[in-house]
């Protein structure tokens, strides 16, 4: 299955002495399905719903400088 989309991301990095701390977040926007996979409805709107594609990641990094 071929996917077409856009990856948006950003983050922060902080240096403290020989240590590094970072936080990064990414969001994947899928163009092919454009956020909606399926939709269903019943006679009453109480049980209606949809399945959507929303992919994101959050990363925490810790590093140590050797030199």
PDB file of N, CA, C and O in Angstrom:
ATOM      1  N   UNK A   1       0.829  -1.171   0.000  1.00  0.00           N
ATOM      2  CA  UNK A   1       0.000   0.000   0.000  1.00  0.00           C
ATOM      3  C   UNK A   1       0.888   1.254   0.000  1.00  0.00           C
ATOM      4  O   UNK A   1       1.694   1.452   0.909  1.00  0.00           O
ATOM      5  N   UNK A   2       0.733   2.076  -1.005  1.00  0.00           N
ATOM      6  CA  UNK A   2       1.536   3.290  -1.131  1.00  0.00           C
ATOM      7  C   UNK A   2       0.859   4.426  -0.374  1.00  0.00           C
ATOM      8  O   UNK A   2      -0.339   4.661  -0.533  1.00  0.00           O
ATOM      9  N   UNK A   3       1.632   5.130   0.450  1.00  0.00           N
ATOM     10  CA  UNK A   3       1.098   6.239   1.230  1.00  0.00           C
ATOM     11  C   UNK A   3       1.710   7.538   0.745  1.00  0.00           C
ATOM     12  O   UNK A   3       2.900   7.605   0.435  1.00  0.00           O
ATOM     13  N   UNK A   4       0.890   8.559   0.683  1.00  0.00           N
ATOM     14  CA  UNK A   4       1.342   9.888   0.316  1.00  0.00           C
ATOM     15  C   UNK A   4       0.906  10.836   1.415  1.00  0.00           C
ATOM     16  O   UNK A   4      -0.259  10.837   1.815  1.00  0.00           O
ATOM     17  N   UNK A   5       1.833  11.643   1.906  1.00  0.00           N
ATOM     18  CA  UNK A   5       1.475  12.544   2.981  1.00  0.00           C
ATOM     19  C   UNK A   5       2.551  13.561   3.259  1.00  0.00           C
ATOM     20  O   UNK A   5       3.481  13.754   2.475  1.00  0.00           O
ATOM     21  N   UNK A   6       2.402  14.198   4.383  1.00  0.00           N
ATOM     22  CA  UNK A   6       3.303  15.256   4.796  1.00  0.00           C
ATOM     23  C   UNK A   6       3.659  15.028   6.261  1.00  0.00           C
ATOM     24  O   UNK A   6       2.779  14.780   7.084  1.00  0.00           O
ATOM     25  N   UNK A   7       4.941  15.112   6.585  1.00  0.00           N
ATOM     26  CA  UNK A   7       5.407  14.948   7.954  1.00  0.00           C
ATOM     27  C   UNK A   7       5.815  16.317   8.482  1.00  0.00           C
ATOM     28  O   UNK A   7       6.736  16.947   7.962  1.00  0.00           O
ATOM     29  N   UNK A   8       5.119  16.769   9.520  1.00  0.00           N
ATOM     30  CA  UNK A   8       5.407  18.048  10.147  1.00  0.00           C
ATOM     31  C   UNK A   8       5.989  17.787  11.528  1.00  0.00           C
ATOM     32  O   UNK A   8       5.473  16.948  12.267  1.00  0.00           O
ATOM     33  N   UNK A   9       7.039  18.481  11.880  1.00  0.00           N
ATOM     34  CA  UNK A   9       7.639  18.241  13.187  1.00  0.00           C
ATOM     35  C   UNK A   9       8.493  19.388  13.658  1.00  0.00           C
ATOM     36  O   UNK A   9       8.857  20.285  12.898  1.00  0.00           O
ATOM     37  N   UNK A  10       8.798  19.331  14.916  1.00  0.00           N
ATOM     38  CA  UNK A  10       9.647  20.345  15.508  1.00  0.00           C
ATOM     39  C   UNK A  10      10.070  19.907  16.888  1.00  0.00           C
ATOM     40  O   UNK A  10       9.515  18.960  17.446  1.00  0.00           O
ATOM     41  N   UNK A  11      11.050  20.593  17.438  1.00  0.00           N
ATOM     42  CA  UNK A  11      11.501  20.205  18.760  1.00  0.00           C
ATOM     43  C   UNK A  11      12.405  21.230  19.394  1.00  0.00           C
ATOM     44  O   UNK A  11      12.736  22.263  18.813  1.00  0.00           O
ATOM     45  N   UNK A  12      12.793  20.901  20.619  1.00  0.00           N
ATOM     46  CA  UNK A  12      13.688  21.744  21.406  1.00  0.00           C
ATOM     47  C   UNK A  12      14.843  20.902  21.914  1.00  0.00           C
ATOM     48  O   UNK A  12      14.671  19.723  22.226  1.00  0.00           O
ATOM     49  N   UNK A  13      16.028  21.512  21.997  1.00  0.00           N
ATOM     50  CA  UNK A  13      17.201  20.837  22.547  1.00  0.00           C
ATOM     51  C   UNK A  13      17.858  21.780  23.540  1.00  0.00           C
ATOM     52  O   UNK A  13      18.020  22.971  23.273  1.00  0.00           O
ATOM     53  N   UNK A  14      18.231  21.234  24.680  1.00  0.00           N
ATOM     54  CA  UNK A  14      18.852  22.022  25.733  1.00  0.00           C
ATOM     55  C   UNK A  14      20.178  21.373  26.119  1.00  0.00           C
ATOM     56  O   UNK A  14      20.220  20.183  26.433  1.00  0.00           O
ATOM     57  N   UNK A  15      21.258  22.150  26.097  1.00  0.00           N
ATOM     58  CA  UNK A  15      22.578  21.670  26.501  1.00  0.00           C
ATOM     59  C   UNK A  15      22.851  22.115  27.935  1.00  0.00           C
ATOM     60  O   UNK A  15      22.748  23.297  28.265  1.00  0.00           O
ATOM     61  N   UNK A  16      23.199  21.155  28.772  1.00  0.00           N
ATOM     62  CA  UNK A  16      23.551  21.433  30.151  1.00  0.00           C
ATOM     63  C   UNK A  16      24.855  20.712  30.456  1.00  0.00           C
ATOM     64  O   UNK A  16      24.869  19.492  30.620  1.00  0.00           O
ATOM     65  N   UNK A  17      25.940  21.455  30.532  1.00  0.00           N
ATOM     66  CA  UNK A  17      27.267  20.898  30.754  1.00  0.00           C
ATOM     67  C   UNK A  17      27.560  19.851  29.669  1.00  0.00           C
ATOM     68  O   UNK A  17      27.609  20.205  28.491  1.00  0.00           O
ATOM     69  N   UNK A  18      27.753  18.604  30.021  1.00  0.00           N
ATOM     70  CA  UNK A  18      28.019  17.547  29.030  1.00  0.00           C
ATOM     71  C   UNK A  18      26.758  16.777  28.654  1.00  0.00           C
ATOM     72  O   UNK A  18      26.831  15.833  27.867  1.00  0.00           O
ATOM     73  N   UNK A  19      25.620  17.152  29.190  1.00  0.00           N
ATOM     74  CA  UNK A  19      24.363  16.469  28.906  1.00  0.00           C
ATOM     75  C   UNK A  19      23.524  17.255  27.916  1.00  0.00           C
ATOM     76  O   UNK A  19      23.607  18.481  27.853  1.00  0.00           O
ATOM     77  N   UNK A  20      22.725  16.551  27.153  1.00  0.00           N
ATOM     78  CA  UNK A  20      21.763  17.168  26.237  1.00  0.00           C
ATOM     79  C   UNK A  20      20.388  16.575  26.510  1.00  0.00           C
ATOM     80  O   UNK A  20      20.250  15.365  26.692  1.00  0.00           O
ATOM     81  N   UNK A  21      19.382  17.424  26.537  1.00  0.00           N
ATOM     82  CA  UNK A  21      18.006  16.991  26.726  1.00  0.00           C
ATOM     83  C   UNK A  21      17.183  17.545  25.567  1.00  0.00           C
ATOM     84  O   UNK A  21      17.370  18.692  25.161  1.00  0.00           O
ATOM     85  N   UNK A  22      16.292  16.747  25.047  1.00  0.00           N
ATOM     86  CA  UNK A  22      15.498  17.196  23.917  1.00  0.00           C
ATOM     87  C   UNK A  22      14.077  16.672  23.956  1.00  0.00           C
ATOM     88  O   UNK A  22      13.789  15.653  24.585  1.00  0.00           O
ATOM     89  N   UNK A  23      13.198  17.382  23.275  1.00  0.00           N
ATOM     90  CA  UNK A  23      11.805  17.002  23.120  1.00  0.00           C
ATOM     91  C   UNK A  23      11.410  17.305  21.684  1.00  0.00           C
ATOM     92  O   UNK A  23      11.627  18.416  21.201  1.00  0.00           O
ATOM     93  N   UNK A  24      10.833  16.324  20.999  1.00  0.00           N
ATOM     94  CA  UNK A  24      10.451  16.485  19.594  1.00  0.00           C
ATOM     95  C   UNK A  24       9.051  15.926  19.395  1.00  0.00           C
ATOM     96  O   UNK A  24       8.687  14.911  19.989  1.00  0.00           O
ATOM     97  N   UNK A  25       8.269  16.595  18.556  1.00  0.00           N
ATOM     98  CA  UNK A  25       6.926  16.139  18.218  1.00  0.00           C
ATOM     99  C   UNK A  25       6.775  16.132  16.698  1.00  0.00           C
ATOM    100  O   UNK A  25       7.232  17.052  16.018  1.00  0.00           O
ATOM    101  N   UNK A  26       6.134  15.096  16.171  1.00  0.00           N
ATOM    102  CA  UNK A  26       5.880  14.961  14.734  1.00  0.00           C
ATOM    103  C   UNK A  26       4.408  14.631  14.509  1.00  0.00           C
ATOM    104  O   UNK A  26       3.778  13.953  15.320  1.00  0.00           O
ATOM    105  N   UNK A  27       3.873  15.123  13.393  1.00  0.00           N
ATOM    106  CA  UNK A  27       2.498  14.821  12.995  1.00  0.00           C
ATOM    107  C   UNK A  27       2.507  14.408  11.532  1.00  0.00           C
ATOM    108  O   UNK A  27       3.084  15.105  10.698  1.00  0.00           O
ATOM    109  N   UNK A  28       1.872  13.279  11.209  1.00  0.00           N
ATOM    110  CA  UNK A  28       1.808  12.781   9.840  1.00  0.00           C
ATOM    111  C   UNK A  28       0.423  13.049   9.273  1.00  0.00           C
ATOM    112  O   UNK A  28      -0.572  12.539   9.788  1.00  0.00           O
ATOM    113  N   UNK A  29       0.357  13.847   8.212  1.00  0.00           N
ATOM    114  CA  UNK A  29      -0.889  14.154   7.526  1.00  0.00           C
ATOM    115  C   UNK A  29      -0.975  13.288   6.281  1.00  0.00           C
ATOM    116  O   UNK A  29      -0.171  13.446   5.361  1.00  0.00           O
ATOM    117  N   UNK A  30      -1.935  12.380   6.239  1.00  0.00           N
ATOM    118  CA  UNK A  30      -2.093  11.436   5.140  1.00  0.00           C
ATOM    119  C   UNK A  30      -2.979  12.064   4.059  1.00  0.00           C
ATOM    120  O   UNK A  30      -4.146  12.359   4.316  1.00  0.00           O
ATOM    121  N   UNK A  31      -2.436  12.270   2.851  1.00  0.00           N
ATOM    122  CA  UNK A  31      -3.193  12.885   1.763  1.00  0.00           C
ATOM    123  C   UNK A  31      -4.165  11.917   1.100  1.00  0.00           C
ATOM    124  O   UNK A  31      -5.243  12.325   0.668  1.00  0.00           O
ATOM    125  N   UNK A  32      -3.801  10.652   1.016  1.00  0.00           N
ATOM    126  CA  UNK A  32      -4.620   9.691   0.281  1.00  0.00           C
ATOM    127  C   UNK A  32      -5.986   9.497   0.923  1.00  0.00           C
ATOM    128  O   UNK A  32      -7.005   9.565   0.236  1.00  0.00           O
ATOM    129  N   UNK A  33      -6.022   9.264   2.192  1.00  0.00           N
ATOM    130  CA  UNK A  33      -7.290   9.052   2.884  1.00  0.00           C
ATOM    131  C   UNK A  33      -7.851  10.368   3.420  1.00  0.00           C
ATOM    132  O   UNK A  33      -9.042  10.460   3.716  1.00  0.00           O
ATOM    133  N   UNK A  34      -7.022  11.355   3.541  1.00  0.00           N
ATOM    134  CA  UNK A  34      -7.323  12.669   4.091  1.00  0.00           C
ATOM    135  C   UNK A  34      -8.135  12.588   5.378  1.00  0.00           C
ATOM    136  O   UNK A  34      -9.201  13.190   5.507  1.00  0.00           O
ATOM    137  N   UNK A  35      -7.602  11.835   6.313  1.00  0.00           N
ATOM    138  CA  UNK A  35      -8.063  11.754   7.687  1.00  0.00           C
ATOM    139  C   UNK A  35      -9.299  10.904   7.928  1.00  0.00           C
ATOM    140  O   UNK A  35      -9.628  10.662   9.089  1.00  0.00           O
ATOM    141  N   UNK A  36      -9.999  10.440   6.912  1.00  0.00           N
ATOM    142  CA  UNK A  36     -11.192   9.661   7.190  1.00  0.00           C
ATOM    143  C   UNK A  36     -11.097   8.299   6.518  1.00  0.00           C
ATOM    144  O   UNK A  36     -10.904   8.230   5.304  1.00  0.00           O
ATOM    145  N   UNK A  37     -11.227   7.214   7.278  1.00  0.00           N
ATOM    146  CA  UNK A  37     -11.172   5.864   6.728  1.00  0.00           C
ATOM    147  C   UNK A  37     -12.573   5.329   6.491  1.00  0.00           C
ATOM    148  O   UNK A  37     -12.871   4.834   5.403  1.00  0.00           O
ATOM    149  N   UNK A  38     -13.428   5.420   7.481  1.00  0.00           N
ATOM    150  CA  UNK A  38     -14.767   4.848   7.375  1.00  0.00           C
ATOM    151  C   UNK A  38     -15.764   5.698   8.134  1.00  0.00           C
ATOM    152  O   UNK A  38     -15.405   6.454   9.037  1.00  0.00           O
ATOM    153  N   UNK A  39     -17.019   5.562   7.753  1.00  0.00           N
ATOM    154  CA  UNK A  39     -18.088   6.281   8.415  1.00  0.00           C
ATOM    155  C   UNK A  39     -19.304   5.376   8.449  1.00  0.00           C
ATOM    156  O   UNK A  39     -19.581   4.669   7.480  1.00  0.00           O
ATOM    157  N   UNK A  40     -20.019   5.391   9.539  1.00  0.00           N
ATOM    158  CA  UNK A  40     -21.220   4.565   9.611  1.00  0.00           C
ATOM    159  C   UNK A  40     -22.312   5.339  10.331  1.00  0.00           C
ATOM    160  O   UNK A  40     -22.043   6.244  11.121  1.00  0.00           O
ATOM    161  N   UNK A  41     -23.547   4.962  10.040  1.00  0.00           N
ATOM    162  CA  UNK A  41     -24.696   5.622  10.657  1.00  0.00           C
ATOM    163  C   UNK A  41     -25.770   4.581  10.955  1.00  0.00           C
ATOM    164  O   UNK A  41     -25.905   3.594  10.232  1.00  0.00           O
ATOM    165  N   UNK A  42     -26.513   4.801  11.997  1.00  0.00           N
ATOM    166  CA  UNK A  42     -27.641   3.960  12.365  1.00  0.00           C
ATOM    167  C   UNK A  42     -28.908   4.795  12.212  1.00  0.00           C
ATOM    168  O   UNK A  42     -28.855   5.944  11.773  1.00  0.00           O
ATOM    169  N   UNK A  43     -30.038   4.212  12.574  1.00  0.00           N
ATOM    170  CA  UNK A  43     -31.293   4.966  12.462  1.00  0.00           C
ATOM    171  C   UNK A  43     -31.280   6.188  13.360  1.00  0.00           C
ATOM    172  O   UNK A  43     -31.776   7.244  12.967  1.00  0.00           O
ATOM    173  N   UNK A  44     -30.729   6.069  14.544  1.00  0.00           N
ATOM    174  CA  UNK A  44     -30.591   7.238  15.411  1.00  0.00           C
ATOM    175  C   UNK A  44     -29.136   7.684  15.381  1.00  0.00           C
ATOM    176  O   UNK A  44     -28.237   6.854  15.253  1.00  0.00           O
ATOM    177  N   UNK A  45     -28.900   8.963  15.497  1.00  0.00           N
ATOM    178  CA  UNK A  45     -27.536   9.501  15.440  1.00  0.00           C
ATOM    179  C   UNK A  45     -26.724   9.163  16.686  1.00  0.00           C
ATOM    180  O   UNK A  45     -25.536   9.480  16.742  1.00  0.00           O
ATOM    181  N   UNK A  46     -27.331   8.532  17.679  1.00  0.00           N
ATOM    182  CA  UNK A  46     -26.613   8.160  18.889  1.00  0.00           C
ATOM    183  C   UNK A  46     -25.474   7.197  18.609  1.00  0.00           C
ATOM    184  O   UNK A  46     -24.435   7.261  19.265  1.00  0.00           O
ATOM    185  N   UNK A  47     -25.653   6.309  17.646  1.00  0.00           N
ATOM    186  CA  UNK A  47     -24.658   5.277  17.374  1.00  0.00           C
ATOM    187  C   UNK A  47     -23.857   5.538  16.109  1.00  0.00           C
ATOM    188  O   UNK A  47     -23.149   4.648  15.639  1.00  0.00           O
ATOM    189  N   UNK A  48     -23.950   6.712  15.558  1.00  0.00           N
ATOM    190  CA  UNK A  48     -23.180   7.053  14.360  1.00  0.00           C
ATOM    191  C   UNK A  48     -21.738   7.333  14.761  1.00  0.00           C
ATOM    192  O   UNK A  48     -21.468   7.688  15.908  1.00  0.00           O
ATOM    193  N   UNK A  49     -20.817   7.175  13.824  1.00  0.00           N
ATOM    194  CA  UNK A  49     -19.423   7.459  14.132  1.00  0.00           C
ATOM    195  C   UNK A  49     -18.555   7.380  12.891  1.00  0.00           C
ATOM    196  O   UNK A  49     -19.042   7.171  11.780  1.00  0.00           O
ATOM    197  N   UNK A  50     -17.256   7.551  13.104  1.00  0.00           N
ATOM    198  CA  UNK A  50     -16.301   7.481  12.013  1.00  0.00           C
ATOM    199  C   UNK A  50     -14.951   7.036  12.555  1.00  0.00           C
ATOM    200  O   UNK A  50     -14.660   7.196  13.740  1.00  0.00           O
ATOM    201  N   UNK A  51     -14.138   6.481  11.679  1.00  0.00           N
ATOM    202  CA  UNK A  51     -12.763   6.111  12.000  1.00  0.00           C
ATOM    203  C   UNK A  51     -11.863   7.034  11.198  1.00  0.00           C
ATOM    204  O   UNK A  51     -12.057   7.191   9.993  1.00  0.00           O
ATOM    205  N   UNK A  52     -10.888   7.645  11.845  1.00  0.00           N
ATOM    206  CA  UNK A  52     -10.016   8.582  11.147  1.00  0.00           C
ATOM    207  C   UNK A  52      -8.552   8.246  11.413  1.00  0.00           C
ATOM    208  O   UNK A  52      -8.218   7.546  12.369  1.00  0.00           O
ATOM    209  N   UNK A  53      -7.688   8.766  10.538  1.00  0.00           N
ATOM    210  CA  UNK A  53      -6.248   8.556  10.655  1.00  0.00           C
ATOM    211  C   UNK A  53      -5.641   9.818  11.252  1.00  0.00           C
ATOM    212  O   UNK A  53      -5.700  10.894  10.657  1.00  0.00           O
ATOM    213  N   UNK A  54      -5.065   9.671  12.420  1.00  0.00           N
ATOM    214  CA  UNK A  54      -4.364  10.780  13.070  1.00  0.00           C
ATOM    215  C   UNK A  54      -3.121  10.185  13.717  1.00  0.00           C
ATOM    216  O   UNK A  54      -3.213   9.533  14.758  1.00  0.00           O
ATOM    217  N   UNK A  55      -1.979  10.401  13.117  1.00  0.00           N
ATOM    218  CA  UNK A  55      -0.744   9.809  13.596  1.00  0.00           C
ATOM    219  C   UNK A  55       0.186  10.907  14.102  1.00  0.00           C
ATOM    220  O   UNK A  55       0.473  11.865  13.385  1.00  0.00           O
ATOM    221  N   UNK A  56       0.652  10.764  15.337  1.00  0.00           N
ATOM    222  CA  UNK A  56       1.625  11.705  15.869  1.00  0.00           C
ATOM    223  C   UNK A  56       2.568  10.967  16.809  1.00  0.00           C
ATOM    224  O   UNK A  56       2.225   9.924  17.366  1.00  0.00           O
ATOM    225  N   UNK A  57       3.752  11.522  16.973  1.00  0.00           N
ATOM    226  CA  UNK A  57       4.733  10.960  17.893  1.00  0.00           C
ATOM    227  C   UNK A  57       5.313  12.076  18.757  1.00  0.00           C
ATOM    228  O   UNK A  57       5.417  13.228  18.335  1.00  0.00           O
ATOM    229  N   UNK A  58       5.681  11.703  19.959  1.00  0.00           N
ATOM    230  CA  UNK A  58       6.385  12.606  20.869  1.00  0.00           C
ATOM    231  C   UNK A  58       7.607  11.851  21.377  1.00  0.00           C
ATOM    232  O   UNK A  58       7.479  10.747  21.906  1.00  0.00           O
ATOM    233  N   UNK A  59       8.789  12.438  21.219  1.00  0.00           N
ATOM    234  CA  UNK A  59      10.041  11.788  21.607  1.00  0.00           C
ATOM    235  C   UNK A  59      10.779  12.636  22.634  1.00  0.00           C
ATOM    236  O   UNK A  59      10.878  13.855  22.497  1.00  0.00           O
ATOM    237  N   UNK A  60      11.292  11.976  23.657  1.00  0.00           N
ATOM    238  CA  UNK A  60      12.141  12.593  24.649  1.00  0.00           C
ATOM    239  C   UNK A  60      13.528  12.004  24.479  1.00  0.00           C
ATOM    240  O   UNK A  60      13.685  10.783  24.452  1.00  0.00           O
ATOM    241  N   UNK A  61      14.537  12.860  24.363  1.00  0.00           N
ATOM    242  CA  UNK A  61      15.910  12.372  24.150  1.00  0.00           C
ATOM    243  C   UNK A  61      16.816  12.862  25.268  1.00  0.00           C
ATOM    244  O   UNK A  61      16.665  13.969  25.787  1.00  0.00           O
ATOM    245  N   UNK A  62      17.765  11.997  25.622  1.00  0.00           N
ATOM    246  CA  UNK A  62      18.793  12.332  26.618  1.00  0.00           C
ATOM    247  C   UNK A  62      20.124  11.892  26.024  1.00  0.00           C
ATOM    248  O   UNK A  62      20.249  10.766  25.543  1.00  0.00           O
ATOM    249  N   UNK A  63      21.121  12.776  26.054  1.00  0.00           N
ATOM    250  CA  UNK A  63      22.432  12.457  25.498  1.00  0.00           C
ATOM    251  C   UNK A  63      23.558  12.906  26.409  1.00  0.00           C
ATOM    252  O   UNK A  63      23.381  13.745  27.292  1.00  0.00           O
ATOM    253  N   UNK A  64      24.740  12.313  26.162  1.00  0.00           N
ATOM    254  CA  UNK A  64      25.934  12.654  26.917  1.00  0.00           C
ATOM    255  C   UNK A  64      27.084  12.869  25.932  1.00  0.00           C
ATOM    256  O   UNK A  64      27.334  12.016  25.081  1.00  0.00           O
ATOM    257  N   UNK A  65      27.779  13.992  26.041  1.00  0.00           N
ATOM    258  CA  UNK A  65      28.898  14.291  25.151  1.00  0.00           C
ATOM    259  C   UNK A  65      30.151  13.582  25.640  1.00  0.00           C
ATOM    260  O   UNK A  65      30.535  13.722  26.801  1.00  0.00           O
ATOM    261  N   UNK A  66      30.787  12.824  24.759  1.00  0.00           N
ATOM    262  CA  UNK A  66      32.013  12.085  25.124  1.00  0.00           C
ATOM    263  C   UNK A  66      33.253  12.959  25.077  1.00  0.00           C
ATOM    264  O   UNK A  66      34.179  12.742  25.859  1.00  0.00           O
ATOM    265  N   UNK A  67      33.300  13.925  24.200  1.00  0.00           N
ATOM    266  CA  UNK A  67      34.475  14.800  24.100  1.00  0.00           C
ATOM    267  C   UNK A  67      34.129  16.224  24.382  1.00  0.00           C
ATOM    268  O   UNK A  67      35.002  17.092  24.339  1.00  0.00           O
TER     269      UNK A  67
END
